């Protein structure tokens, strides 16, 4: 029996990278998974197939998490499909490279809104749609995928840092508000991770095209992987993490 047997998770941005790794790890531990994606249906279906091969149920939902109506429809669909959703992983996000890394005073309304819609409003829409339902579960968990950017506050990453800092503020408050309902709310703040977004960040900051070339300079001699993040998410949502809430876990090797 897996550590998440009997649980059902909705994972946003699950067609690739960290979201994909979390969906597969949850399925390996016995959870059914609602797989959200925005554009790459083929990749999302590959994840669903892998979940099915692990012996678990998977349902795929196309939804831009920055769209309130799309989020509400997806949550309703997931509840209809599984009967209950008791884990929410707010993973979908856009990085600074998506808006060409403007400085705070130079960022346009359009640039601010593009990142905030996905990185902040998306989790707000999803929590608003699912938290009242999740209160009825014996145990429920929300994992917010934040970023070390909310701590580093580096130039050129300001809009992204603000979006993730606001996400963390929401998570801390939500954890206190929902504790009485048996809900755990935690954050994972990765540093550089070997994903498509990680490679884009590396290039945007003057690093090499090949992320493996920086491995020797990283803590422990290797770059963090999406599976490393997924392992922590699984721990938080399992009975091993039953007494953990309102925490930000930074995964940077430092």
C-alpha positions as a Markdown table, in Angstrom:
| # | Residue | x | y | z |
|---|---|---|---|---|
| 1 | Unk | 0.0 | 0.0 | 0.0 |
| 2 | Unk | 1.4 | 3.4 | -1.0 |
| 3 | Unk | 1.7 | 6.4 | 1.3 |
| 4 | Unk | -1.1 | 8.2 | -0.6 |
| 5 | Unk | -3.5 | 5.3 | -1.1 |
| 6 | Unk | -7.0 | 6.6 | -1.0 |
| 7 | Unk | -6.1 | 10.2 | -1.8 |
| 8 | Unk | -7.0 | 12.2 | -4.9 |
| 9 | Unk | -4.8 | 15.1 | -6.1 |
| 10 | Unk | -5.3 | 18.0 | -8.5 |
| 11 | Unk | -1.9 | 19.0 | -9.9 |
| 12 | Unk | -1.6 | 22.2 | -12.0 |
| 13 | Unk | 1.0 | 22.4 | -14.7 |
| 14 | Unk | 1.3 | 18.7 | -14.6 |
| 15 | Unk | 2.3 | 18.0 | -18.2 |
| 16 | Unk | 6.0 | 18.7 | -17.7 |
| 17 | Unk | 8.7 | 19.6 | -15.2 |
| 18 | Unk | 7.9 | 19.7 | -11.5 |
| 19 | Unk | 4.2 | 19.2 | -12.0 |
| 20 | Unk | 4.7 | 16.0 | -14.0 |
| 21 | Unk | 7.2 | 14.6 | -11.5 |
| 22 | Unk | 4.7 | 15.3 | -8.6 |
| 23 | Unk | 1.8 | 13.7 | -10.5 |
| 24 | Unk | 3.9 | 10.5 | -11.2 |
| 25 | Unk | 5.2 | 10.3 | -7.7 |
| 26 | Unk | 1.7 | 10.7 | -6.2 |
| 27 | Unk | 0.4 | 8.0 | -8.5 |
| 28 | Unk | 3.3 | 5.7 | -7.5 |
| 29 | Unk | 2.2 | 6.2 | -3.9 |
| 30 | Unk | -1.4 | 5.3 | -4.6 |
| 31 | Unk | -3.1 | 8.6 | -5.4 |
| 32 | Unk | -5.5 | 9.2 | -8.3 |
| 33 | Unk | -4.5 | 12.4 | -10.1 |
| 34 | Unk | -6.3 | 15.2 | -12.0 |
| 35 | Unk | -3.7 | 16.4 | -14.5 |
| 36 | Unk | -4.0 | 20.1 | -15.5 |
| 37 | Unk | -2.2 | 21.5 | -18.6 |
| 38 | Unk | -2.5 | 24.7 | -20.7 |
| 39 | Unk | -1.3 | 23.9 | -24.2 |
| 40 | Unk | 0.6 | 20.5 | -24.6 |
| 41 | Unk | -2.2 | 17.9 | -24.7 |
| 42 | Unk | 0.1 | 15.2 | -25.9 |
| 43 | Unk | 2.4 | 15.6 | -23.0 |
| 44 | Unk | -0.5 | 15.7 | -20.5 |
| 45 | Unk | -1.9 | 12.5 | -22.0 |
| 46 | Unk | 1.6 | 10.8 | -21.6 |
| 47 | Unk | 1.4 | 11.7 | -17.9 |
| 48 | Unk | -2.1 | 10.3 | -17.7 |
| 49 | Unk | -0.9 | 7.1 | -19.4 |
| 50 | Unk | 1.9 | 6.7 | -16.9 |
| 51 | Unk | -0.5 | 7.3 | -14.0 |
| 52 | Unk | -2.7 | 4.5 | -15.4 |
| 53 | Unk | 0.3 | 2.2 | -15.8 |
| 54 | Unk | 0.9 | 2.7 | -12.1 |
| 55 | Unk | -2.6 | 1.4 | -11.5 |
| 56 | Unk | -4.2 | 4.7 | -10.6 |
| 57 | Unk | -6.9 | 6.8 | -12.2 |
| 58 | Unk | -6.1 | 9.9 | -14.2 |
| 59 | Unk | -8.3 | 12.6 | -15.7 |
| 60 | Unk | -6.8 | 15.4 | -17.9 |
| 61 | Unk | -8.1 | 18.9 | -17.8 |
| 62 | Unk | -7.1 | 21.8 | -20.1 |
| 63 | Unk | -7.3 | 25.0 | -18.2 |
| 64 | Unk | -5.4 | 28.3 | -18.1 |
| 65 | Unk | -5.2 | 28.8 | -14.3 |
| 66 | Unk | -5.2 | 32.5 | -14.8 |
| 67 | Unk | -8.8 | 32.2 | -16.0 |
| 68 | Unk | -11.3 | 32.0 | -13.1 |
| 69 | Unk | -14.1 | 30.3 | -15.1 |
| 70 | Unk | -11.7 | 27.7 | -16.4 |
| 71 | Unk | -10.4 | 27.0 | -12.9 |
| 72 | Unk | -13.9 | 26.6 | -11.5 |
| 73 | Unk | -14.9 | 24.3 | -14.3 |
| 74 | Unk | -11.8 | 22.1 | -13.8 |
| 75 | Unk | -12.4 | 21.8 | -10.1 |
| 76 | Unk | -16.0 | 20.8 | -10.7 |
| 77 | Unk | -14.9 | 18.3 | -13.2 |
| 78 | Unk | -12.3 | 16.8 | -10.9 |
| 79 | Unk | -14.8 | 16.4 | -8.1 |
| 80 | Unk | -17.3 | 14.8 | -10.5 |
| 81 | Unk | -14.7 | 12.4 | -11.8 |
| 82 | Unk | -13.3 | 11.3 | -8.4 |
| 83 | Unk | -16.0 | 12.1 | -5.9 |
| 84 | Unk | -13.4 | 14.0 | -3.7 |
| 85 | Unk | -10.3 | 16.0 | -4.2 |
| 86 | Unk | -8.2 | 16.2 | -1.0 |
| 87 | Unk | -4.8 | 17.3 | -2.3 |
| 88 | Unk | -4.2 | 20.5 | -4.3 |
| 89 | Unk | -0.8 | 21.2 | -5.8 |
| 90 | Unk | -0.6 | 24.8 | -7.1 |
| 91 | Unk | 2.4 | 24.3 | -9.4 |
| 92 | Unk | 1.6 | 26.0 | -12.7 |
| 93 | Unk | 3.5 | 29.2 | -13.1 |
| 94 | Unk | 5.3 | 31.6 | -15.4 |
| 95 | Unk | 8.9 | 32.8 | -14.9 |
| 96 | Unk | 10.5 | 36.1 | -15.4 |
| 97 | Unk | 11.8 | 35.1 | -18.8 |
| 98 | Unk | 8.1 | 35.1 | -20.0 |
| 99 | Unk | 8.0 | 38.9 | -19.7 |
| 100 | Unk | 11.7 | 39.6 | -20.5 |
| 101 | Unk | 12.8 | 40.3 | -17.0 |
| 102 | Unk | 11.9 | 44.0 | -16.6 |
| 103 | Unk | 12.9 | 46.0 | -13.6 |
| 104 | Unk | 10.1 | 46.9 | -11.2 |
| 105 | Unk | 9.7 | 50.5 | -12.4 |
| 106 | Unk | 9.9 | 49.6 | -16.0 |
| 107 | Unk | 7.4 | 46.7 | -16.0 |
| 108 | Unk | 4.1 | 47.4 | -17.8 |
| 109 | Unk | 0.6 | 46.6 | -16.5 |
| 110 | Unk | 0.5 | 43.9 | -19.1 |
| 111 | Unk | 3.7 | 42.3 | -17.8 |
| 112 | Unk | 2.6 | 42.5 | -14.2 |
| 113 | Unk | -0.8 | 41.1 | -15.0 |
| 114 | Unk | 0.6 | 38.2 | -17.1 |
| 115 | Unk | 2.6 | 36.9 | -14.2 |
| 116 | Unk | 0.2 | 37.7 | -11.4 |
| 117 | Unk | -2.7 | 36.1 | -13.2 |
| 118 | Unk | -1.0 | 32.8 | -13.4 |
| 119 | Unk | 1.3 | 32.8 | -10.3 |
| 120 | Unk | -1.1 | 34.4 | -7.8 |
| 121 | Unk | -4.6 | 34.6 | -9.1 |
| 122 | Unk | -4.5 | 31.0 | -10.3 |
| 123 | Unk | -3.9 | 29.6 | -6.8 |
| 124 | Unk | -6.5 | 32.1 | -5.4 |
| 125 | Unk | -9.1 | 30.8 | -7.9 |
| 126 | Unk | -8.3 | 27.2 | -7.2 |
| 127 | Unk | -8.3 | 27.6 | -3.4 |
| 128 | Unk | -11.6 | 29.4 | -3.6 |
| 129 | Unk | -13.1 | 26.6 | -5.7 |
| 130 | Unk | -11.7 | 23.7 | -3.7 |
| 131 | Unk | -11.0 | 24.7 | -0.1 |
| 132 | Unk | -14.7 | 24.6 | 0.9 |
| 133 | Unk | -15.0 | 21.1 | -0.6 |
| 134 | Unk | -11.7 | 20.0 | 1.0 |
| 135 | Unk | -12.9 | 21.0 | 4.5 |
| 136 | Unk | -15.1 | 17.9 | 4.4 |
| 137 | Unk | -12.2 | 15.5 | 4.0 |
| 138 | Unk | -10.7 | 13.7 | 7.0 |
| 139 | Unk | -7.3 | 14.9 | 5.8 |
| 140 | Unk | -6.5 | 17.5 | 3.1 |
| 141 | Unk | -3.4 | 19.2 | 1.9 |
| 142 | Unk | -2.4 | 22.2 | -0.2 |
| 143 | Unk | 1.1 | 22.5 | -1.6 |
| 144 | Unk | 2.2 | 25.8 | -3.1 |
| 145 | Unk | 5.2 | 25.7 | -5.4 |
| 146 | Unk | 6.9 | 28.9 | -4.7 |
| 147 | Unk | 10.5 | 29.9 | -5.6 |
| 148 | Unk | 13.8 | 30.9 | -3.9 |
| 149 | Unk | 13.2 | 34.1 | -5.9 |
| 150 | Unk | 10.8 | 35.3 | -3.2 |
| 151 | Unk | 13.8 | 35.2 | -0.8 |
| 152 | Unk | 16.6 | 36.2 | -3.1 |
| 153 | Unk | 14.8 | 39.3 | -4.5 |
| 154 | Unk | 17.3 | 39.7 | -7.4 |
| 155 | Unk | 17.2 | 42.5 | -9.9 |
| 156 | Unk | 15.3 | 41.5 | -13.1 |
| 157 | Unk | 13.2 | 39.0 | -11.2 |
| 158 | Unk | 11.1 | 41.6 | -9.3 |
| 159 | Unk | 7.7 | 40.9 | -10.8 |
| 160 | Unk | 8.2 | 37.2 | -10.4 |
| 161 | Unk | 9.5 | 37.6 | -6.9 |
| 162 | Unk | 6.5 | 39.7 | -5.9 |
| 163 | Unk | 4.1 | 37.1 | -7.4 |
| 164 | Unk | 5.7 | 34.3 | -5.3 |
| 165 | Unk | 6.0 | 36.4 | -2.1 |
| 166 | Unk | 2.3 | 37.1 | -2.4 |
| 167 | Unk | 1.6 | 33.4 | -2.9 |
| 168 | Unk | 3.6 | 32.6 | 0.3 |
| 169 | Unk | 1.7 | 35.3 | 2.3 |
| 170 | Unk | -1.6 | 33.7 | 1.1 |
| 171 | Unk | -0.3 | 30.2 | 2.0 |
| 172 | Unk | 0.8 | 31.2 | 5.5 |
| 173 | Unk | -2.6 | 32.8 | 6.2 |
| 174 | Unk | -4.6 | 29.9 | 4.7 |
| 175 | Unk | -2.7 | 27.4 | 6.8 |
| 176 | Unk | -3.8 | 29.2 | 10.0 |
| 177 | Unk | -7.4 | 29.6 | 8.8 |
| 178 | Unk | -7.9 | 26.0 | 7.7 |
| 179 | Unk | -6.1 | 24.1 | 10.4 |
| 180 | Unk | -9.3 | 23.5 | 12.3 |
| 181 | Unk | -10.6 | 21.6 | 9.3 |
| 182 | Unk | -7.6 | 19.2 | 9.2 |
| 183 | Unk | -6.0 | 20.9 | 6.3 |
| 184 | Unk | -2.3 | 21.3 | 6.0 |
| 185 | Unk | -0.9 | 24.1 | 3.8 |
| 186 | Unk | 2.8 | 24.2 | 3.0 |
| 187 | Unk | 5.1 | 25.8 | 0.4 |
| 188 | Unk | 8.1 | 24.4 | -1.5 |
| 189 | Unk | 10.6 | 27.0 | -2.7 |
| 190 | Unk | 13.0 | 25.4 | -5.2 |
| 191 | Unk | 16.2 | 27.0 | -6.4 |
| 192 | Unk | 17.6 | 26.0 | -9.8 |
| 193 | Unk | 15.9 | 22.8 | -11.0 |
| 194 | Unk | 16.7 | 20.9 | -14.1 |
| 195 | Unk | 13.5 | 21.7 | -16.0 |
| 196 | Unk | 12.6 | 23.7 | -19.1 |
| 197 | Unk | 12.0 | 26.8 | -16.9 |
| 198 | Unk | 15.3 | 26.2 | -15.0 |
| 199 | Unk | 17.2 | 26.1 | -18.3 |
| 200 | Unk | 15.6 | 29.3 | -19.5 |
| 201 | Unk | 16.5 | 31.0 | -16.2 |
| 202 | Unk | 20.1 | 29.8 | -16.6 |
| 203 | Unk | 20.3 | 31.2 | -20.1 |
| 204 | Unk | 18.6 | 34.5 | -19.2 |
| 205 | Unk | 21.2 | 35.1 | -16.4 |
| 206 | Unk | 24.2 | 34.4 | -18.7 |
| 207 | Unk | 24.7 | 30.7 | -18.0 |
| 208 | Unk | 25.4 | 28.0 | -20.5 |
| 209 | Unk | 22.8 | 26.3 | -22.7 |
| 210 | Unk | 23.7 | 23.0 | -21.2 |
| 211 | Unk | 22.5 | 22.9 | -17.6 |
| 212 | Unk | 24.8 | 19.9 | -16.9 |
| 213 | Unk | 27.8 | 22.3 | -17.3 |
| 214 | Unk | 26.9 | 24.0 | -14.0 |
| 215 | Unk | 26.6 | 20.8 | -12.0 |
| 216 | Unk | 30.1 | 20.9 | -10.6 |
| 217 | Unk | 29.4 | 24.3 | -9.1 |
| 218 | Unk | 26.2 | 23.3 | -7.5 |
| 219 | Unk | 25.8 | 22.0 | -3.9 |
| 220 | Unk | 26.6 | 18.3 | -3.7 |
| 221 | Unk | 27.9 | 18.4 | -7.3 |
| 222 | Unk | 24.6 | 18.1 | -9.2 |
| 223 | Unk | 21.6 | 20.1 | -10.2 |
| 224 | Unk | 18.3 | 19.6 | -8.3 |
| 225 | Unk | 15.8 | 17.5 | -10.3 |
| 226 | Unk | 12.0 | 17.7 | -10.5 |
| 227 | Unk | 12.0 | 14.3 | -8.7 |
| 228 | Unk | 13.7 | 15.9 | -5.7 |
| 229 | Unk | 10.8 | 18.4 | -5.5 |
| 230 | Unk | 8.2 | 15.7 | -5.9 |
| 231 | Unk | 9.7 | 13.7 | -3.1 |
| 232 | Unk | 9.2 | 16.6 | -0.7 |
| 233 | Unk | 5.6 | 17.2 | -1.9 |
| 234 | Unk | 4.8 | 13.5 | -1.3 |
| 235 | Unk | 6.3 | 13.6 | 2.2 |
| 236 | Unk | 4.2 | 16.7 | 3.1 |
| 237 | Unk | 1.0 | 15.1 | 1.9 |
| 238 | Unk | 1.6 | 11.7 | 3.5 |
| 239 | Unk | 1.2 | 10.5 | 7.1 |
| 240 | Unk | 5.0 | 11.1 | 7.4 |
| 241 | Unk | 4.1 | 14.8 | 7.2 |
| 242 | Unk | 1.0 | 14.8 | 9.2 |
| 243 | Unk | 2.3 | 17.3 | 11.8 |
| 244 | Unk | 3.7 | 19.8 | 9.2 |
| 245 | Unk | 1.8 | 22.9 | 8.2 |
| 246 | Unk | 2.4 | 26.5 | 7.5 |
| 247 | Unk | 6.0 | 25.8 | 6.5 |
| 248 | Unk | 8.2 | 27.0 | 3.6 |
| 249 | Unk | 10.7 | 24.3 | 2.6 |
| 250 | Unk | 13.5 | 25.8 | 0.5 |
| 251 | Unk | 15.1 | 23.2 | -1.7 |
| 252 | Unk | 18.3 | 24.8 | -3.0 |
| 253 | Unk | 21.1 | 22.6 | -1.5 |
| 254 | Unk | 22.1 | 25.5 | 0.8 |
